[in-house]
C-alpha cells in the first residue's frame, strides 16, 4: 500500500516513531513536491517534509497536478532543493526509479 499526500497528516509529525512503524509494515509513502517549498522560514511542515525526504522515508514524489491549466505541476523550486539535498541516486529513485520498479514488479 501507498499512503499518498503524507504531508497532509500533520499528526504524524508529532510522533516521530509512527513513520518508522508505518514503513516497517511495508507501506510506501508519497509526498507532493510543493510540500518541499518554503512558504516562510518558520514553516514547520516544510521542515518536517524535507527531513522525511532527507532521511529516505519518502518513496515517491509527485506534483498533485490535475492538468496543464488547473493545478499545474509547479515543481522547479522543489527540484532545486532536491538537487542540493540529495545525491544523484536517491534523487533518481524518489522521482522515477521507485515508481518504475513498483509498476514492473510491485516491490521496492
C-alpha positions in Angstrom: 0.0 0.0 0.0 0.9 3.6 -0.5 -0.1 6.5 1.7 -0.4 9.5 -0.6 -0.1 13.1 0.4 1.7 12.1 3.6 2.4 15.8 4.2 -1.3 16.3 4.9 -1.2 14.1 8.0 0.4 16.6 10.4 -0.5 14.3 13.3 2.4 12.1 12.1 4.9 14.8 12.7 4.0 14.9 16.4 5.1 11.2 16.9 8.4 10.6 15.1 8.2 6.8 15.7 5.0 6.5 13.7 6.7 6.9 10.3 9.1 4.1 11.1 6.2 1.9 12.3 4.3 2.5 9.1 7.3 1.8 6.9 8.0 -1.4 8.9 4.6 -2.7 7.9 5.7 -2.4 4.2 3.8 0.8 3.5 5.2 3.2 0.9 4.9 7.0 1.5 4.2 9.6 -1.2 4.6 13.3 -0.9 3.9 16.3 -3.2 6.9 18.3 -4.4 5.3 21.6 -3.4 5.5 20.5 0.2 9.3 20.9 0.0 9.0 24.6 -0.9 9.3 27.1 1.9 6.2 29.3 2.5 8.2 31.1 5.2 11.4 30.5 7.2 9.2 29.4 10.1 7.2 26.7 8.2 7.4 23.6 10.4 5.6 21.5 7.9 8.2 22.2 5.2 11.0 21.4 7.6 9.3 18.1 8.5 8.7 17.2 4.9 12.3 18.0 4.0 13.5 15.9 6.9 11.4 12.9 5.7 12.9 13.2 2.2 16.4 13.6 3.5 16.0 10.6 5.8 14.9 8.4 2.9 11.4 7.9 4.4 9.6 9.1 1.3 9.2 6.5 -1.5 7.6 8.7 -4.2 7.4 12.4 -5.0 4.5 13.7 -7.1 3.2 17.0 -8.3 -0.5 16.7 -7.5 -1.1 18.3 -10.8 -4.5 17.9 -12.4 -3.8 19.4 -15.8 -1.6 21.8 -17.7 -4.0 24.7 -16.9 -5.5 23.8 -13.5 -3.3 22.8 -10.5 -0.3 22.9 -12.8 2.9 21.0 -11.9 4.9 23.7 -10.3 8.0 21.9 -9.0 11.1 23.9 -10.2 11.8 25.2 -6.7 11.4 21.8 -5.2 13.7 20.3 -7.8 16.4 22.9 -7.0 16.1 21.9 -3.3 16.3 18.1 -4.2 19.4 18.8 -6.3 21.1 20.3 -3.3 19.7 17.9 -0.6 20.0 14.5 -2.2 22.8 12.7 -4.1 22.0 11.6 -7.7 21.0 8.0 -6.9 18.4 8.7 -4.1 17.1 11.6 -6.1 16.6 9.4 -9.2 14.8 6.7 -7.1 12.4 9.1 -5.4 11.5 10.8 -8.6 11.5 7.9 -11.1 13.1 4.6 -10.1 10.8 3.6 -7.3 7.6 4.2 -9.4 9.1 2.3 -12.3 10.0 -0.6 -10.1 6.6 -0.7 -8.4 4.9 -0.7 -11.8 7.1 -3.6 -13.0 7.0 -5.9 -10.0 5.3 -4.2 -7.2 8.2 -4.4 -4.7 10.7 -1.6 -4.0 
